[in-house]
């Protein structure tokens, strides 16, 4: 499969509080990936 996007490592610390640490993400052509979670928890922020 053709790799479309690769992100590693990724972290998120709003106000100095670690919420995500050392996240790795690879998206391949033809692959469907869903990121879920409660509203306001940084899902879209990590993709920007």
HTML snippet that shows the backbone in 3Dmol.js (N, CA, C, O; Angstrom):
<script src="https://3Dmol.org/build/3Dmol-min.js"></script>
<div id="view" style="width:600px;height:400px;position:relative"></div>
<script>
const pdb = `
ATOM      1  N   UNK A   1       0.824  -1.191   0.000  1.00  0.00           N
ATOM      2  CA  UNK A   1       0.000   0.000   0.000  1.00  0.00           C
ATOM      3  C   UNK A   1       0.865   1.251   0.000  1.00  0.00           C
ATOM      4  O   UNK A   1       1.955   1.272   0.572  1.00  0.00           O
ATOM      5  N   UNK A   2       0.367   2.278  -0.643  1.00  0.00           N
ATOM      6  CA  UNK A   2       1.076   3.551  -0.701  1.00  0.00           C
ATOM      7  C   UNK A   2       0.820   4.337   0.593  1.00  0.00           C
ATOM      8  O   UNK A   2      -0.329   4.520   0.993  1.00  0.00           O
ATOM      9  N   UNK A   3       1.878   4.791   1.231  1.00  0.00           N
ATOM     10  CA  UNK A   3       1.773   5.568   2.462  1.00  0.00           C
ATOM     11  C   UNK A   3       1.419   7.009   2.113  1.00  0.00           C
ATOM     12  O   UNK A   3       2.115   7.651   1.327  1.00  0.00           O
ATOM     13  N   UNK A   4       0.330   7.519   2.702  1.00  0.00           N
ATOM     14  CA  UNK A   4      -0.114   8.884   2.431  1.00  0.00           C
ATOM     15  C   UNK A   4       0.334   9.876   3.491  1.00  0.00           C
ATOM     16  O   UNK A   4       0.606  11.037   3.185  1.00  0.00           O
ATOM     17  N   UNK A   5       0.413   9.422   4.739  1.00  0.00           N
ATOM     18  CA  UNK A   5       0.783  10.304   5.841  1.00  0.00           C
ATOM     19  C   UNK A   5       1.447   9.493   6.942  1.00  0.00           C
ATOM     20  O   UNK A   5       0.987   8.407   7.294  1.00  0.00           O
ATOM     21  N   UNK A   6       2.532  10.032   7.479  1.00  0.00           N
ATOM     22  CA  UNK A   6       3.175   9.401   8.632  1.00  0.00           C
ATOM     23  C   UNK A   6       3.530  10.496   9.635  1.00  0.00           C
ATOM     24  O   UNK A   6       4.174  11.484   9.283  1.00  0.00           O
ATOM     25  N   UNK A   7       3.107  10.316  10.880  1.00  0.00           N
ATOM     26  CA  UNK A   7       3.380  11.258  11.956  1.00  0.00           C
ATOM     27  C   UNK A   7       3.966  10.469  13.120  1.00  0.00           C
ATOM     28  O   UNK A   7       3.358   9.499  13.574  1.00  0.00           O
ATOM     29  N   UNK A   8       5.133  10.868  13.608  1.00  0.00           N
ATOM     30  CA  UNK A   8       5.716  10.248  14.796  1.00  0.00           C
ATOM     31  C   UNK A   8       6.916  11.042  15.270  1.00  0.00           C
ATOM     32  O   UNK A   8       7.632  11.590  14.432  1.00  0.00           O
ATOM     33  N   UNK A   9       7.171  11.132  16.518  1.00  0.00           N
ATOM     34  CA  UNK A   9       6.214  10.977  17.600  1.00  0.00           C
ATOM     35  C   UNK A   9       5.415  12.256  17.770  1.00  0.00           C
ATOM     36  O   UNK A   9       5.883  13.338  17.417  1.00  0.00           O
ATOM     37  N   UNK A  10       4.232  12.136  18.301  1.00  0.00           N
ATOM     38  CA  UNK A  10       3.317  13.261  18.474  1.00  0.00           C
ATOM     39  C   UNK A  10       2.937  13.343  19.944  1.00  0.00           C
ATOM     40  O   UNK A  10       2.726  12.316  20.590  1.00  0.00           O
ATOM     41  N   UNK A  11       2.848  14.555  20.474  1.00  0.00           N
ATOM     42  CA  UNK A  11       2.444  14.749  21.859  1.00  0.00           C
ATOM     43  C   UNK A  11       1.607  16.006  21.993  1.00  0.00           C
ATOM     44  O   UNK A  11       1.608  16.863  21.110  1.00  0.00           O
ATOM     45  N   UNK A  12       0.895  16.110  23.101  1.00  0.00           N
ATOM     46  CA  UNK A  12       0.033  17.267  23.342  1.00  0.00           C
ATOM     47  C   UNK A  12       0.008  17.545  24.839  1.00  0.00           C
ATOM     48  O   UNK A  12      -0.317  16.663  25.635  1.00  0.00           O
ATOM     49  N   UNK A  13       0.360  18.799  25.228  1.00  0.00           N
ATOM     50  CA  UNK A  13       0.422  19.175  26.641  1.00  0.00           C
ATOM     51  C   UNK A  13      -0.235  20.531  26.840  1.00  0.00           C
ATOM     52  O   UNK A  13       0.467  21.538  26.934  1.00  0.00           O
ATOM     53  N   UNK A  14      -1.563  20.589  26.907  1.00  0.00           N
ATOM     54  CA  UNK A  14      -2.216  21.891  27.131  1.00  0.00           C
ATOM     55  C   UNK A  14      -1.950  22.387  28.550  1.00  0.00           C
ATOM     56  O   UNK A  14      -2.208  21.672  29.519  1.00  0.00           O
ATOM     57  N   UNK A  15      -1.439  23.595  28.671  1.00  0.00           N
ATOM     58  CA  UNK A  15      -1.154  24.153  29.987  1.00  0.00           C
ATOM     59  C   UNK A  15      -0.102  23.382  30.758  1.00  0.00           C
ATOM     60  O   UNK A  15      -0.047  23.472  31.985  1.00  0.00           O
ATOM     61  N   UNK A  16       0.744  22.616  30.053  1.00  0.00           N
ATOM     62  CA  UNK A  16       1.789  21.850  30.711  1.00  0.00           C
ATOM     63  C   UNK A  16       1.348  20.497  31.248  1.00  0.00           C
ATOM     64  O   UNK A  16       2.147  19.777  31.848  1.00  0.00           O
ATOM     65  N   UNK A  17       0.068  20.140  31.036  1.00  0.00           N
ATOM     66  CA  UNK A  17      -0.442  18.846  31.487  1.00  0.00           C
ATOM     67  C   UNK A  17      -0.377  17.844  30.340  1.00  0.00           C
ATOM     68  O   UNK A  17      -1.109  18.003  29.363  1.00  0.00           O
ATOM     69  N   UNK A  18       0.466  16.823  30.417  1.00  0.00           N
ATOM     70  CA  UNK A  18       0.575  15.851  29.319  1.00  0.00           C
ATOM     71  C   UNK A  18      -0.718  15.055  29.132  1.00  0.00           C
ATOM     72  O   UNK A  18      -1.194  14.398  30.058  1.00  0.00           O
ATOM     73  N   UNK A  19      -1.278  15.125  27.922  1.00  0.00           N
ATOM     74  CA  UNK A  19      -2.461  14.332  27.591  1.00  0.00           C
ATOM     75  C   UNK A  19      -2.133  13.220  26.603  1.00  0.00           C
ATOM     76  O   UNK A  19      -2.658  12.111  26.709  1.00  0.00           O
ATOM     77  N   UNK A  20      -1.270  13.520  25.650  1.00  0.00           N
ATOM     78  CA  UNK A  20      -0.833  12.521  24.674  1.00  0.00           C
ATOM     79  C   UNK A  20       0.692  12.523  24.651  1.00  0.00           C
ATOM     80  O   UNK A  20       1.322  13.579  24.720  1.00  0.00           O
ATOM     81  N   UNK A  21       1.278  11.329  24.552  1.00  0.00           N
ATOM     82  CA  UNK A  21       2.741  11.231  24.557  1.00  0.00           C
ATOM     83  C   UNK A  21       3.174  10.118  23.610  1.00  0.00           C
ATOM     84  O   UNK A  21       2.685   8.992  23.695  1.00  0.00           O
ATOM     85  N   UNK A  22       4.094  10.444  22.709  1.00  0.00           N
ATOM     86  CA  UNK A  22       4.709   9.456  21.815  1.00  0.00           C
ATOM     87  C   UNK A  22       3.682   8.694  20.963  1.00  0.00           C
ATOM     88  O   UNK A  22       3.726   7.467  20.874  1.00  0.00           O
ATOM     89  N   UNK A  23       2.764   9.435  20.345  1.00  0.00           N
ATOM     90  CA  UNK A  23       1.753   8.841  19.463  1.00  0.00           C
ATOM     91  C   UNK A  23       2.340   8.711  18.060  1.00  0.00           C
ATOM     92  O   UNK A  23       2.938   9.658  17.548  1.00  0.00           O
ATOM     93  N   UNK A  24       2.175   7.551  17.438  1.00  0.00           N
ATOM     94  CA  UNK A  24       2.606   7.304  16.064  1.00  0.00           C
ATOM     95  C   UNK A  24       1.379   7.007  15.215  1.00  0.00           C
ATOM     96  O   UNK A  24       0.494   6.260  15.632  1.00  0.00           O
ATOM     97  N   UNK A  25       1.328   7.596  14.015  1.00  0.00           N
ATOM     98  CA  UNK A  25       0.184   7.423  13.134  1.00  0.00           C
ATOM     99  C   UNK A  25       0.671   7.290  11.697  1.00  0.00           C
ATOM    100  O   UNK A  25       1.444   8.121  11.222  1.00  0.00           O
ATOM    101  N   UNK A  26       0.225   6.256  11.012  1.00  0.00           N
ATOM    102  CA  UNK A  26       0.505   6.075   9.592  1.00  0.00           C
ATOM    103  C   UNK A  26      -0.807   5.806   8.877  1.00  0.00           C
ATOM    104  O   UNK A  26      -1.553   4.902   9.256  1.00  0.00           O
ATOM    105  N   UNK A  27      -1.093   6.593   7.836  1.00  0.00           N
ATOM    106  CA  UNK A  27      -2.290   6.400   7.024  1.00  0.00           C
ATOM    107  C   UNK A  27      -1.868   5.943   5.635  1.00  0.00           C
ATOM    108  O   UNK A  27      -1.039   6.579   4.984  1.00  0.00           O
ATOM    109  N   UNK A  28      -2.443   4.839   5.192  1.00  0.00           N
ATOM    110  CA  UNK A  28      -2.134   4.281   3.881  1.00  0.00           C
ATOM    111  C   UNK A  28      -3.297   4.471   2.923  1.00  0.00           C
ATOM    112  O   UNK A  28      -4.449   4.596   3.339  1.00  0.00           O
ATOM    113  N   UNK A  29      -2.986   4.491   1.654  1.00  0.00           N
ATOM    114  CA  UNK A  29      -3.990   4.604   0.606  1.00  0.00           C
ATOM    115  C   UNK A  29      -5.009   3.473   0.753  1.00  0.00           C
ATOM    116  O   UNK A  29      -4.637   2.312   0.925  1.00  0.00           O
ATOM    117  N   UNK A  30      -6.298   3.819   0.683  1.00  0.00           N
ATOM    118  CA  UNK A  30      -7.355   2.827   0.790  1.00  0.00           C
ATOM    119  C   UNK A  30      -7.710   2.438   2.207  1.00  0.00           C
ATOM    120  O   UNK A  30      -8.605   1.618   2.413  1.00  0.00           O
ATOM    121  N   UNK A  31      -7.033   3.001   3.186  1.00  0.00           N
ATOM    122  CA  UNK A  31      -7.269   2.674   4.589  1.00  0.00           C
ATOM    123  C   UNK A  31      -8.233   3.690   5.194  1.00  0.00           C
ATOM    124  O   UNK A  31      -8.148   4.880   4.892  1.00  0.00           O
ATOM    125  N   UNK A  32      -9.138   3.234   6.036  1.00  0.00           N
ATOM    126  CA  UNK A  32     -10.070   4.100   6.743  1.00  0.00           C
ATOM    127  C   UNK A  32      -9.689   4.086   8.217  1.00  0.00           C
ATOM    128  O   UNK A  32      -9.601   3.021   8.829  1.00  0.00           O
ATOM    129  N   UNK A  33      -9.464   5.266   8.788  1.00  0.00           N
ATOM    130  CA  UNK A  33      -9.080   5.379  10.193  1.00  0.00           C
ATOM    131  C   UNK A  33     -10.019   6.351  10.876  1.00  0.00           C
ATOM    132  O   UNK A  33     -10.300   7.425  10.345  1.00  0.00           O
ATOM    133  N   UNK A  34     -10.505   5.983  12.051  1.00  0.00           N
ATOM    134  CA  UNK A  34     -11.428   6.802  12.819  1.00  0.00           C
ATOM    135  C   UNK A  34     -10.788   7.165  14.153  1.00  0.00           C
ATOM    136  O   UNK A  34     -10.298   6.299  14.877  1.00  0.00           O
ATOM    137  N   UNK A  35     -10.800   8.459  14.466  1.00  0.00           N
ATOM    138  CA  UNK A  35     -10.298   8.933  15.752  1.00  0.00           C
ATOM    139  C   UNK A  35     -11.506   9.415  16.536  1.00  0.00           C
ATOM    140  O   UNK A  35     -12.197  10.339  16.107  1.00  0.00           O
ATOM    141  N   UNK A  36     -11.767   8.798  17.683  1.00  0.00           N
ATOM    142  CA  UNK A  36     -12.954   9.140  18.475  1.00  0.00           C
ATOM    143  C   UNK A  36     -12.563   9.591  19.871  1.00  0.00           C
ATOM    144  O   UNK A  36     -11.452   9.338  20.336  1.00  0.00           O
ATOM    145  N   UNK A  37     -13.490  10.258  20.525  1.00  0.00           N
ATOM    146  CA  UNK A  37     -13.295  10.681  21.898  1.00  0.00           C
ATOM    147  C   UNK A  37     -14.262  11.782  22.249  1.00  0.00           C
ATOM    148  O   UNK A  37     -14.966  12.293  21.377  1.00  0.00           O
ATOM    149  N   UNK A  38     -14.310  12.156  23.511  1.00  0.00           N
ATOM    150  CA  UNK A  38     -15.229  13.197  23.960  1.00  0.00           C
ATOM    151  C   UNK A  38     -14.935  14.549  23.306  1.00  0.00           C
ATOM    152  O   UNK A  38     -13.807  14.824  22.898  1.00  0.00           O
ATOM    153  N   UNK A  39     -15.948  15.366  23.219  1.00  0.00           N
ATOM    154  CA  UNK A  39     -15.816  16.707  22.662  1.00  0.00           C
ATOM    155  C   UNK A  39     -14.822  17.532  23.478  1.00  0.00           C
ATOM    156  O   UNK A  39     -14.806  17.475  24.707  1.00  0.00           O
ATOM    157  N   UNK A  40     -13.997  18.297  22.768  1.00  0.00           N
ATOM    158  CA  UNK A  40     -13.060  19.193  23.436  1.00  0.00           C
ATOM    159  C   UNK A  40     -11.806  18.534  23.970  1.00  0.00           C
ATOM    160  O   UNK A  40     -11.143  19.109  24.833  1.00  0.00           O
ATOM    161  N   UNK A  41     -11.453  17.351  23.491  1.00  0.00           N
ATOM    162  CA  UNK A  41     -10.295  16.641  24.016  1.00  0.00           C
ATOM    163  C   UNK A  41      -9.079  16.657  23.090  1.00  0.00           C
ATOM    164  O   UNK A  41      -8.111  15.945  23.352  1.00  0.00           O
ATOM    165  N   UNK A  42      -9.100  17.456  22.003  1.00  0.00           N
ATOM    166  CA  UNK A  42      -7.900  17.646  21.197  1.00  0.00           C
ATOM    167  C   UNK A  42      -7.761  16.779  19.960  1.00  0.00           C
ATOM    168  O   UNK A  42      -6.671  16.707  19.391  1.00  0.00           O
ATOM    169  N   UNK A  43      -8.831  16.113  19.518  1.00  0.00           N
ATOM    170  CA  UNK A  43      -8.724  15.253  18.329  1.00  0.00           C
ATOM    171  C   UNK A  43      -8.372  16.071  17.092  1.00  0.00           C
ATOM    172  O   UNK A  43      -7.441  15.721  16.366  1.00  0.00           O
ATOM    173  N   UNK A  44      -9.091  17.135  16.848  1.00  0.00           N
ATOM    174  CA  UNK A  44      -8.820  17.981  15.672  1.00  0.00           C
ATOM    175  C   UNK A  44      -7.520  18.744  15.822  1.00  0.00           C
ATOM    176  O   UNK A  44      -6.803  18.947  14.842  1.00  0.00           O
ATOM    177  N   UNK A  45      -7.212  19.161  17.016  1.00  0.00           N
ATOM    178  CA  UNK A  45      -5.966  19.909  17.260  1.00  0.00           C
ATOM    179  C   UNK A  45      -4.757  19.090  16.838  1.00  0.00           C
ATOM    180  O   UNK A  45      -3.810  19.634  16.270  1.00  0.00           O
ATOM    181  N   UNK A  46      -4.778  17.792  17.106  1.00  0.00           N
ATOM    182  CA  UNK A  46      -3.655  16.933  16.751  1.00  0.00           C
ATOM    183  C   UNK A  46      -3.509  16.757  15.239  1.00  0.00           C
ATOM    184  O   UNK A  46      -2.414  16.474  14.753  1.00  0.00           O
ATOM    185  N   UNK A  47      -4.585  16.919  14.505  1.00  0.00           N
ATOM    186  CA  UNK A  47      -4.533  16.748  13.056  1.00  0.00           C
ATOM    187  C   UNK A  47      -4.178  18.030  12.321  1.00  0.00           C
ATOM    188  O   UNK A  47      -3.913  18.001  11.119  1.00  0.00           O
ATOM    189  N   UNK A  48      -4.170  19.143  13.021  1.00  0.00           N
ATOM    190  CA  UNK A  48      -3.850  20.436  12.369  1.00  0.00           C
ATOM    191  C   UNK A  48      -2.381  20.586  12.138  1.00  0.00           C
ATOM    192  O   UNK A  48      -1.941  21.604  11.604  1.00  0.00           O
TER     193      UNK A  48
END
`;
const viewer = $3Dmol.createViewer("view");
viewer.addModel(pdb, "pdb");
viewer.setStyle({}, {cartoon: {color: "spectrum"}});
viewer.zoomTo();
viewer.render();
</script>
